[in-house]
Amino acid sequence: MDDAGNPVSPPTIGEIVIRGENVMAGYWNNERATAETLRDGWLWTGDLGFVDTDKFLHVLGRRKSLLIGHDGEKYSPEGIEEAIVSHSPYIEQVMLCNNQFPYTVALIVPSPTNVLAWLKERGLSGQSNEGQEAVLMLFKAQVDDFAPGGQHAGLFVERWLPTTFAVLGEPFTEQNGFLNSTLKMVRGRIAEYYKTRIEYMFTAEGKNILNPQNKTIIRRIQGS
């Protein structure tokens, strides 16, 4: 369905809605959530997708997780995030951000064990400027694998790949509320908590991945 509740024709993207005897009757003691989710007998899943010419359903991702470009174009980040993490032993978690920003940015949670092992193999230390910059360039190379010229180029639309990133010193967990009970990122909470770091990435200093804030996190990894 489109936002107005009208069916869309293949292959137009819309929200996936379902109905049947197996669909829930509503949320317990939450009339507002029930009214938002159940409309005219249909359950609005919150997932975006489209039906192709062979009538196969393609699920694109959650509506609430969509990136929104400065021109209003929308894109699901989940495939990009999963690809970066699955291809990089040094990036443990990543969340892309774009809410009508000039470009897409990323919050990156490194794998401390693998980063320290990588540094040790090269005789580097995260306490040194050389080591910090080497790790940050390593992360950049992992992300750039999906950009034009990279070994995974063409898998994703270039404009939704992160232009820069902020390295975080704390992982996303259930305990800090950054993951829900199904271990999905609570994007709104993460974005709000790291609002200052996100805004920093749109400054001249913050856009440069070799910025002081990123270097500080790498130094702390070495000292942990």
FENVEN-V935206 format. One record per residue. RES is the residue in three letters. PHI is phi in whole degrees, 0 to 359 (* if undefined). PSI is psi as a letter, one per 40 degrees, with the letter a starting at -180 (999 if undefined). OMEGA is omega in whole degrees, -180 to 180 (999 if undefined). Layout:
res=RES phi=PHI psi=PSI omega=OMEGA
res=RES phi=PHI psi=PSI omega=OMEGA
This chain:
res=MET phi=* psi=i omega=171
res=ASP phi=276 psi=a omega=-175
res=ASP phi=297 psi=d omega=-179
res=ALA phi=272 psi=e omega=179
res=GLY phi=90 psi=e omega=179
res=ASN phi=260 psi=h omega=177
res=PRO phi=299 psi=i omega=178
res=VAL phi=252 psi=i omega=-179
res=SER phi=270 psi=i omega=177
res=PRO phi=302 psi=i omega=0
res=PRO phi=258 psi=f omega=-180
res=THR phi=295 psi=h omega=179
res=ILE phi=280 psi=h omega=176
res=GLY phi=209 psi=a omega=176
res=GLU phi=275 psi=h omega=-180
res=ILE phi=283 psi=h omega=177
res=VAL phi=237 psi=i omega=-177
res=ILE phi=223 psi=i omega=171
res=ARG phi=206 psi=i omega=-178
res=GLY phi=155 psi=i omega=-177
res=GLU phi=292 psi=d omega=-179
res=ASN phi=272 psi=e omega=-179
res=VAL phi=279 psi=i omega=-177
res=MET phi=299 psi=i omega=178
res=ALA phi=276 psi=e omega=-179
res=GLY phi=153 psi=i omega=178
res=TYR phi=272 psi=i omega=-178
res=TRP phi=293 psi=h omega=176
res=ASN phi=56 psi=f omega=179
res=ASN phi=217 psi=g omega=-176
res=GLU phi=293 psi=d omega=-178
res=ARG phi=295 psi=d omega=180
res=ALA phi=295 psi=d omega=179
res=THR phi=296 psi=d omega=-180
res=ALA phi=294 psi=d omega=180
res=GLU phi=286 psi=d omega=-174
res=THR phi=267 psi=d omega=-178
res=LEU phi=253 psi=h omega=-178
res=ARG phi=224 psi=h omega=177
res=ASP phi=53 psi=f omega=177
res=GLY phi=85 psi=e omega=180
res=TRP phi=256 psi=i omega=173
res=LEU phi=262 psi=h omega=179
res=TRP phi=274 psi=h omega=-169
res=THR phi=284 psi=d omega=-174
res=GLY phi=86 psi=e omega=178
res=ASP phi=263 psi=h omega=175
res=LEU phi=264 psi=i omega=179
res=GLY phi=189 psi=a omega=176
res=PHE phi=208 psi=i omega=177
res=VAL phi=255 psi=h omega=-179
res=ASP phi=275 psi=a omega=-176
res=THR phi=293 psi=e omega=177
res=ASP phi=266 psi=e omega=178
res=LYS phi=69 psi=f omega=172
res=PHE phi=271 psi=h omega=179
res=LEU phi=270 psi=h omega=178
res=HIS phi=251 psi=h omega=179
res=VAL phi=265 psi=h omega=-174
res=LEU phi=261 psi=d omega=-179
res=GLY phi=143 psi=i omega=-176
res=ARG phi=283 psi=h omega=178
res=ARG phi=301 psi=d omega=-176
res=LYS phi=290 psi=e omega=-178
res=SER phi=264 psi=e omega=-173
res=LEU phi=299 psi=i omega=168
res=LEU phi=277 psi=i omega=-180
res=ILE phi=234 psi=h omega=-180
res=GLY phi=287 psi=i omega=-179
res=HIS phi=296 psi=d omega=180
res=ASP phi=262 psi=e omega=178
res=GLY phi=91 psi=e omega=178
res=GLU phi=294 psi=i omega=-176
res=LYS phi=242 psi=i omega=-178
res=TYR phi=206 psi=i omega=177
res=SER phi=276 psi=h omega=-176
res=PRO phi=273 psi=e omega=-167
res=GLU phi=298 psi=d omega=179
res=GLY phi=296 psi=d omega=179
res=ILE phi=294 psi=d omega=-178
res=GLU phi=299 psi=d omega=-180
res=GLU phi=296 psi=d omega=-179
res=ALA phi=293 psi=d omega=-180
res=ILE phi=298 psi=d omega=-178
res=VAL phi=294 psi=d omega=-177
res=SER phi=290 psi=d omega=-178
res=HIS phi=264 psi=e omega=-177
res=SER phi=239 psi=h omega=175
res=PRO phi=284 psi=e omega=-175
res=TYR phi=259 psi=e omega=178
res=ILE phi=248 psi=h omega=-175
res=GLU phi=274 psi=d omega=180
res=GLN phi=214 psi=i omega=177
res=VAL phi=210 psi=i omega=175
res=MET phi=229 psi=h omega=177
res=LEU phi=277 psi=i omega=180
res=CYS phi=227 psi=h omega=170
res=ASN phi=197 psi=h omega=178
res=ASN phi=238 psi=g omega=-176
res=GLN phi=63 psi=f omega=177
res=PHE phi=274 psi=i omega=177
res=PRO phi=295 psi=d omega=179
res=TYR phi=205 psi=i omega=-180
res=THR phi=275 psi=h omega=177
res=VAL phi=234 psi=i omega=-178
res=ALA phi=224 psi=i omega=169
res=LEU phi=257 psi=h omega=-175
res=ILE phi=244 psi=h omega=173
res=VAL phi=255 psi=h omega=-178
res=PRO phi=281 psi=i omega=172
res=SER phi=268 psi=h omega=-175
res=PRO phi=303 psi=d omega=-177
res=THR phi=299 psi=d omega=-178
res=ASN phi=288 psi=d omega=178
res=VAL phi=294 psi=d omega=180
res=LEU phi=295 psi=d omega=178
res=ALA phi=295 psi=d omega=179
res=TRP phi=297 psi=d omega=178
res=LEU phi=296 psi=d omega=-178
res=LYS phi=298 psi=d omega=-180
res=GLU phi=300 psi=d omega=-177
res=ARG phi=255 psi=e omega=179
res=GLY phi=67 psi=f omega=-178
res=LEU phi=249 psi=i omega=177
res=SER phi=231 psi=i omega=176
res=GLY phi=289 psi=e omega=177
res=GLN phi=279 psi=e omega=-179
res=SER phi=264 psi=i omega=178
res=ASN phi=299 psi=d omega=179
res=GLU phi=298 psi=d omega=-180
res=GLY phi=293 psi=d omega=180
res=GLN phi=298 psi=d omega=-179
res=GLU phi=293 psi=d omega=179
res=ALA phi=297 psi=d omega=179
res=VAL phi=294 psi=d omega=-180
res=LEU phi=295 psi=d omega=176
res=MET phi=290 psi=d omega=174
res=LEU phi=298 psi=d omega=178
res=PHE phi=300 psi=d omega=-180
res=LYS phi=299 psi=d omega=180
res=ALA phi=296 psi=d omega=179
res=GLN phi=295 psi=d omega=179
res=VAL phi=289 psi=d omega=-177
res=ASP phi=292 psi=e omega=175
res=ASP phi=301 psi=d omega=-177
res=PHE phi=260 psi=e omega=179
res=ALA phi=273 psi=i omega=178
res=PRO phi=307 psi=h omega=-177
res=GLY phi=94 psi=e omega=179
res=GLY phi=277 psi=i omega=-176
res=GLN phi=291 psi=e omega=177
res=HIS phi=247 psi=f omega=-179
res=ALA phi=299 psi=i omega=176
res=GLY phi=94 psi=e omega=179
res=LEU phi=288 psi=d omega=-176
res=PHE phi=225 psi=i omega=178
res=VAL phi=292 psi=h omega=-172
res=GLU phi=302 psi=d omega=-174
res=ARG phi=295 psi=e omega=-179
res=TRP phi=265 psi=e omega=174
res=LEU phi=283 psi=i omega=-176
res=PRO phi=292 psi=h omega=176
res=THR phi=282 psi=d omega=179
res=THR phi=210 psi=i omega=-177
res=PHE phi=209 psi=i omega=173
res=ALA phi=244 psi=h omega=179
res=VAL phi=271 psi=h omega=-177
res=LEU phi=256 psi=i omega=-180
res=GLY phi=264 psi=e omega=-178
res=GLU phi=227 psi=h omega=179
res=PRO phi=285 psi=i omega=174
res=PHE phi=278 psi=h omega=-179
res=THR phi=223 psi=i omega=173
res=GLU phi=294 psi=d omega=-176
res=GLN phi=296 psi=d omega=179
res=ASN phi=269 psi=e omega=176
res=GLY phi=82 psi=e omega=-179
res=PHE phi=272 psi=e omega=171
res=LEU phi=238 psi=i omega=176
res=ASN phi=271 psi=a omega=-176
res=SER phi=294 psi=e omega=177
res=THR phi=261 psi=e omega=177
res=LEU phi=66 psi=f omega=172
res=LYS phi=266 psi=i omega=-180
res=MET phi=294 psi=h omega=174
res=VAL phi=271 psi=g omega=-167
res=ARG phi=299 psi=d omega=-179
res=GLY phi=298 psi=d omega=-180
res=ARG phi=292 psi=d omega=179
res=ILE phi=297 psi=d omega=-179
res=ALA phi=298 psi=d omega=180
res=GLU phi=291 psi=d omega=-178
res=TYR phi=296 psi=d omega=-178
res=TYR phi=258 psi=f omega=-178
res=LYS phi=304 psi=d omega=-179
res=THR phi=294 psi=d omega=178
res=ARG phi=295 psi=d omega=179
res=ILE phi=295 psi=d omega=179
res=GLU phi=298 psi=d omega=-180
res=TYR phi=299 psi=d omega=-179
res=MET phi=291 psi=e omega=177
res=PHE phi=255 psi=e omega=170
res=THR phi=259 psi=i omega=-179
res=ALA phi=300 psi=d omega=-180
res=GLU phi=291 psi=d omega=-176
res=GLY phi=290 psi=d omega=179
res=LYS phi=293 psi=d omega=177
res=ASN phi=284 psi=h omega=-176
res=ILE phi=297 psi=e omega=180
res=LEU phi=273 psi=f omega=-177
res=ASN phi=281 psi=i omega=-176
res=PRO phi=301 psi=d omega=-178
res=GLN phi=294 psi=d omega=178
res=ASN phi=296 psi=d omega=180
res=LYS phi=297 psi=d omega=179
res=THR phi=298 psi=d omega=-180
res=ILE phi=296 psi=d omega=179
res=ILE phi=296 psi=d omega=178
res=ARG phi=297 psi=d omega=179
res=ARG phi=291 psi=d omega=177
res=ILE phi=299 psi=d omega=-180
res=GLN phi=297 psi=d omega=-177
res=GLY phi=274 psi=e omega=-176
res=SER phi=279 psi=999 omega=999
